Amino acid sequence: MYVATLGQRVETRTTLAGVLQLLNDDDRDTKLPLRIEDIAVRHIERGAIAVVRLSSGDFAVRPAGTARSIVSNIIEEVDRFIVRVDGKVLRPHEMSRASWGAVMAAGRIGYSPAEAIDLNQADAGPLFHTKDLFEETGPFDIAHYVQSEFTRRFGYGTNGPVYAPDQIPNSRHEVHVAYALLRGEKLRECVLNTYRGNDRYGRHDLQWMHTLIAVPSLRGALLPNVMKGLCQAMRHEKLEITQYNVPKLVASLRGLTADANAVHVDDSLYAAGVLPPRFTPAPQALTGAAAAPVTKLAERIRSYACEAQYKAEMDRAKSQRAEMAISQRHYDDLVRRAEHARHSGSYEWANTVALAVMQRDVASLLSIFDNPKDWNTVSKRALRDELDVDLLQCSAAERRRRIFDLCGFSPDEQSAWEAHSAKETARARAERELAEASREAEKVRYRLETGKEMTGREYVDFCISAGFSKLVDSAARRYWIHDPVRQASRPLRAKDGTLSYARARLAMLEGASAVPA
């Protein structure tokens, strides 16, 4: 028996591993952190045991003995007083959380031996050499010894046993408790009381465990996947599972098989009237300019758009339902939403197109219609059906000509408009390039021969105003701005933006000079 004093509190443990679990356990109830001077540990027969603090912040014990005898004694205590009862090896869910924590603390010695052994002693190192007369001689590999002893004594390694046939070993006590409840195994109340009403355990992956603890009649009543789906569906709908509705819930799900998923569970509960239909909000009434069509063309565009959207949403919903990717409740909700959208679509886009047609806004119409035939097919179909202007079955050149013809442009007027548009586009592009180059050149500094400092943009402007009007580059990728009259040059750099800014400024000046007065 070990007695641990933690400040004003005294605890007893049957094993030294239990003491380690007490000192380093995250479940410790004390609010303030423990101080090393407030801790004392002693064995009722062998006396005091030193306690030290590791660099990791964890506490460690320093019992007397060699490495092999200390580790062997820790595992033997766990075997005798915790795991093996009346010759039977207990499983994790058959022990208390604290007892299982002691077992894991013993296993942790395998990869963290400093918690029980002073590694700075003469016999310390990766392999420990024994000295006791009755101990086995030779090198001592702690990790291998602990792992092999766990397997030999308990039937599982230091990571714990598997918690389900198709799962891997797990050391979390709550996982073994949860799956034991799922199987319908009887657990002691003292084990369950640790988790009863305490959502801190399993809050992210074992929420259903707390339902099984609260409602004993649900334990083992359904297949594991069905049980999880039931708890998930009821929790999502904020519906409580009680001892009174368990018979109905179980009856509605008993026919599901082991390959059933959350969709099957949802469908069964919905068919039984347990889950309500999903809430589908009513569409809001349209207001303002989007509430009514400005022309018949707008009305037709909106009608075609709503029908196309409705068909796409219904096709997607039917496909998902056929694949059992969504529940019947979800499918019904999607259908209602699609119906609402079908009859309450906005006229905003349709009115934009219709007004552009009515106002003969050729620039807007080109942006809307002058694109491949499989783009914006809804508006093109409406234009064809309402105004007999077919932009779907024609070449790109013919499509563009029909748009101009719709706006009353002759071929010559179209050519003039396109030429002017090209110049405006080039001018706008040049302005953007100039502004971007100016921002880059503004970030650097240049110093003139006179010692005056200025930004890269100011430097280029200074050069241009002084008569430098030509860009020159060499094979070595060096650049200058050149004055043809004085045969003088000043340097520019591509990477700091001054070359781009100079090029854009000179292009703007050249373009301005080319415009006739």
N, C-alpha and C positions, 0 to 999 in steps of 0.2 A: 504494500500500500504506500502510495506517495502522497505527501501533503504539500500543497503549493499555496503560498501566501502572496496575495496580490494586493498590496496596500493594506486596507482594513478588511479585506475579504479573504476567506480561507476556503480552498477547494481540495477535494481528495480525488485521486485517480488510482486505478488498479495497475496501470502500466506507465512506463516512462514515455512511450509514444503518446499516450493520452495527455501527459504533461506538455509535450511539445505542441500537440493540437490545441490545448488550452491557451498556451502562450502566444501562438501565432495564428489562431483561428480568426477568420473574418467575421464569424458570427458572435464574437465576444460582445457581451452586453455593456461592458464598461464604456462610458462616454469619453473619458479622457485617455490619452495614450499612456501605456505603462512605462514607468521608469525602471531602469535596471536596479536602482537602489531600493525599490519598493518590492522586489521579487525575491522570494526565498523558496527553495525546494529541498525537501528531505525525504528519505525513505525511513519508515518507522523502525526498521531494524539496522540498516546500513549507515544511517546518518545523513548529513547534509550533502547536497549535490550542487556544485557550482553552476551558476547561470551567467552567460556572457551574451553580448550583443554583437551580431555579425555586421560586416560592412553593408550588407543588403538591408539592414534594419530589423531582420528577424532575430528572435532569441534562440539561443542554443544551450544545451546542457553539457556538463563535463563529468560524467560518471567515471569511477575508477575502473581500470582494466585495459587490456589491449584492444586493438581495433576489432579483431575477430570476436573476442568475448563480449564486447559492448553490443555489436550488431546482432550477434547470436542471441544475447539476452533480451534485446528489444523485440525481436521477432518471436521468441519463445513466449514472452509475456502476452503478446497480442494473440498468439495461437491459444494459449491456455485460458486466458481470462475473457477474451472477446469473441473470437471467431468460432472456436470449437466448443460446443455445449453438448454434454452427454455424448461425445463422440461424433456429433453431426457438425459439419461445416456450415455455418450460417451464411446466407446470402445477404447482400447489402441492405435490402429492404426489410430483412428480419432483425436488423440492429437499429439502434438509435442513430441519429445523425452524428452525435458526438462520438459514439463508438466507431462508426465507419470512418470518421475523421481521424481517429487514432490509428486505424489500420493503414490509411493512406499516409499518415505521418511516418509510420514505420517503413513503408515502401519508398518514401521520399529520401530516406537515408541512402539508398542506392545511388542516386545521382546528386545528392547534396549531403555528403557525409559530415561536413563541418557542423551540422546541427547537433551531432552527438559525439564527434571525435575531434580532438585538437590536431589539426593537420600540421602544426608547427613543431610537433614533437619529433624526436630522433627517428622513430619508426614510421613516420608519415611519408607519404608520397603516393604515386599512382598505384603502387603495389605495396601492401603492408606485410612485414615479416613478423611472425608470431614468436613469442618468447615463453609462454606458459608451458609447463611440463606436460600437461594433458591435452594441449591443443594440437591440432593438425599442423605440421610444419610446412614451410614453403611459402611462396608468394600468395598474397590474399587480395583478390580482385573484388572489391566491395560491390560494385554494380552487378557483376555476374552472380555473386553469392546471394544477394537480396532477391534478385529475379528468380533464380533457381529455387530458393527456399520458398518463396511465395507460390510458385507453380507446384512444387512438391507437396507443400502442406495444404494449400487452399484450392488448387486447381485453376488458378488464374494468376496473371502477372501483376506488376505494381500499378498498372492502369485500370485494374478492376476487371470484373467479368463482363460478358456481353449482356445487354439488357433485353434483347429480343433475338430470335433465331437468325434473322437476316441483318443484324446490326453488328457493329464493332465494339470492342471493349470500351467501357466508359467509367470514369471515376466519380461522377456526380451522384450523390446520394438521392437527390430529388428525381433524377431520371429513372433509377431503379424502383423507387417508390411509385412513380407515375405509371410505369409499365406493368408493375405488379397489380395495381388497381385496375388497369385496363384488362388484364387477364382474369380479374375477379378473385385474385388470391386474398386470403384473409390476413390483414396486418394488425399489429397491436396498436391500441389507441395511443400509447405513449409515443409511438413512432409518428403517427398522423398528427398528433397535437402540435408537433414542431411546425407543421405547414398549415394547419387549420387557421384560416383567417389571416395568413401572412402571405401577401401577394409578392413579397420580395423574391421568393424562390420560383423560378420558372416563368417569370413574367413575360419573357420574350418567345419562348418555345414550348412551354408546358402549361398554358392557361387552362387547358381542359382538366389537368390534374386536380385543381381546386374544386371543379364541379363534381368530380368523382368522390372527393373527400366529403363534400357537403351532402351528397345524395347517395348513400350506400346502395340503394336498390338499383342504381345504374351500373355498378361495377360488374364487369364481365357480361353484361346483358347484350352487347353488340360486338360485331367484329371491330378490331382496332381502327381501321380506316374509316369505318362508318361512325364510330363513336367520336373520333376527332372531328369529322365533318359535321356531326350533330352539334357539338359544343361550339364550333366555329360559327355555324349558321345562326344559332340562337343568340350567341354573344353579339354578332353583327347586327341583329335586329333588336338587340336590347330586350330579349325575352328570357325570363328566368326559367331554369329547369328545377323543378321541385319534385318531392315524392308523390305529389298528386297528379302531375302530368306525365310522369315517367311511363306508365302503362300505355298511354296513347302514343307517345314518342317511339317507344320500342316496337309497338305493333305496326306503326307506319314504315319502319325501317328494317324490319326483320327479314324481308325478302331480298335485301341487297346482298351482293356477293363480295368476295374478297377483292375484286378488281374495281369496285365502285369508287367513285371519286366525289369531290364536293358537289359537282353538278347533279349527280344521281341523288345524293342526300337532299339537296335543295328541292329537286323535283318531287321526291316522295313526301317531304314535309309540306310542300305547297299543295299537292294533290289531297293530302289529308286535312287541309285547312289549318295547319299549325302556323305556317308562315303566311303573312298577308301579301297581297299584290304590292309591287313596288309603286311608290308614289310618283306619278307623272304630273309635273306642274302644267297648268293650263297656259296656253300661249298668251303673251301680252298683246294688247290691242296696239296696232300701228298708229303712229301719230306723225303729223307734219307732212313733208313732201314725199316721204316713203309710204304713205298710207293709201295713195290712189295713183292710178296711171295717168300720165299726161297725154298719151295718145293710145290708139289701138295697138300700135307696134309695141309700146311698153307693156301693155296688158298681155300680149302674146309672148313676149320675151319672158316675162315673169312666170306665165303658165308653163312654158316649156322648161324653164330652169327648175321650177318646183317639181315637175314630173320626173325630170332627169335625176334630181337629188333623191326623190322618193324611191325610184327604182334602184338606185345604187345602194341606198341604205337597206332596203328590203333584201336585195340580193346578198349583201354582206351578212345581214342577220340570219337569213335562211342557211347560208353556208356555215356560219358559226354554230348554229343549232344542229345542223346535220352532223357536224363533227363532234357534237356534245362538248363544245368549248364554252357554251353559255347555258344557263338554266332556262326552264320554261318561263319563270318569272322575269328573268332578264330579257328574254325574247319578246314577251308580251309588252314590256316597257318600251323596248326599241320600236315595236310596231306602233304603239300609241304616239310616241314622239315623232315618228316619221309621218303619221297621219296629220298631226298638228302642224308640222312644218309644211306639209303639202298644201294646206289651205290658209296659211298665215304668213307666207313669205313676203319679204319687203320688196317694194318697187324701186328701191334706191338705184340699183345698177340698171334696171330696165329703163327708168326715167333718164338716166345719164345717156344711154345709147339713143333713146328716142329724141331727146333734146338736141343731141349732136346732129342727128339726121334732119330734124326740123329746121335747125339753124344753119344747115349746110356748112358745118364746122369740119372742113376737110382734114385738118391736122388731127383732130380727135378721132375722126372716123378711120383714118389710116392707122392710128395706134390701136384701134379696136378690131378692125377687120383685115388689115393688110398683113396677114400671117398665114402659115400653112393651113390647109383645109380642115385638119383635125383639131385645130385650136378654136376655141370659142364657137363651137358648132351650134350651140343653142341660139345665140344672137344671129348667126348667119342663117339658120333655118327660119327664124321668125322674120328676118328681112326678106327672104325669098318668098315666104308664104303670104306676107302682108303687102309688100311693095313690088314683088316680082323681080327682085334683083338677086340673081344667083351668084354668090361668091364661093360656092362649094365646088362646083364642077367646072373649073376653068383654070387656065394657066396663071402663073403669078403676074405676068404683064397684063393679061386681060382682067384679072381681079382688080389690079390697081387702076386700070382705065375705067372700070365700072364704078369704082368708088368716086373718082373725079366726075364722071358723068352724072352720078347721083346728086352731086353738089352743083351741077350746071356748068362745069368747066369743059371748054372745047379742048382738042388735043394741043393747040398752040398755047392756050392758057395753062394747061397742065405742065407743059415744058417750062414755061416761064416761072410757074410756082415752084417747081422742083429745083430749078436753078437757084432761085432766091433762097429756098430752104437749105440747099447744100451750102451756100455761102454763110447763112446764119448758123448752121451747124458747125462749120469750120471755125467761124468767129467765136462761138461759145466754147468750143473745144480749146482754142488758143487761149482764151481768157482763163479757163480752168487750169491749163498747163502753166500759164504765167503766174497765177495765184499760188499754185502748189510749189513752183520753183522759188517764188519769192519767200514763202514760208521757210523753205529749207535754207536758202541763202542768208536769211535773217539770223540764223542760229550761229553763224561763224563770224570771226573778227579778222579784219585785214589792217595792216599798218603800212602807210605810204612812206615814201622816202623822207618826207618832211617830219615824220614821227606821229602824224595824225592817225588815230584809230577810227575805224568805222565798220559797220556790219558788211557782210558779203553782198547784200542787196544794194547798200549805199555805194559800195566800191564799184559795182558794175554800172550803176547809174552815173557815177562820177566819170567813169571811163567813156561811156557813150556820149555824155554831154561834152566831153573834151575832144570828141572826134574819132574815137576808136569805134569802127563800124564793121569790122570783118573778123571772123573767127578763123584761127589757124591752128592746125595740129601737126604733130610730128609722128614718126614711126615709133618713137619711144612713148607714145600715148601721153604726151604733154601738150597743154592747150594754152593759147594766148588769144587776147582780143587785140586786134591790129588796127593802127591808124595808117591808111594807105598814103596819106599826104605827107606826114612827117616820118613815115617808115619806122614807127615806134610800136612796141608791143608791151602788154602787161599780162602777167600769168593768170590763168583760171584753173580751177580744179573740178573734176567731174564728181568726186565723192562728196564735196561739201555743198553742191547745189549751185555754185556760181556759174558753171558752164551752162547748165540747163536754164538758169534765169537769163543769162546773156543771150542765149539762142532764142528764147521766147520773146525777149524785149526787141531784139533786132528783127524777128519775124513780124512782130506787131507793127514796128516802124515801117518796114518794107511794105506791108499790106496797106498801111495808111497812105503811104506815098503813091501807091499804085492806083488809088481811087481818084478818078478825074474830078477836077474842081467843078 
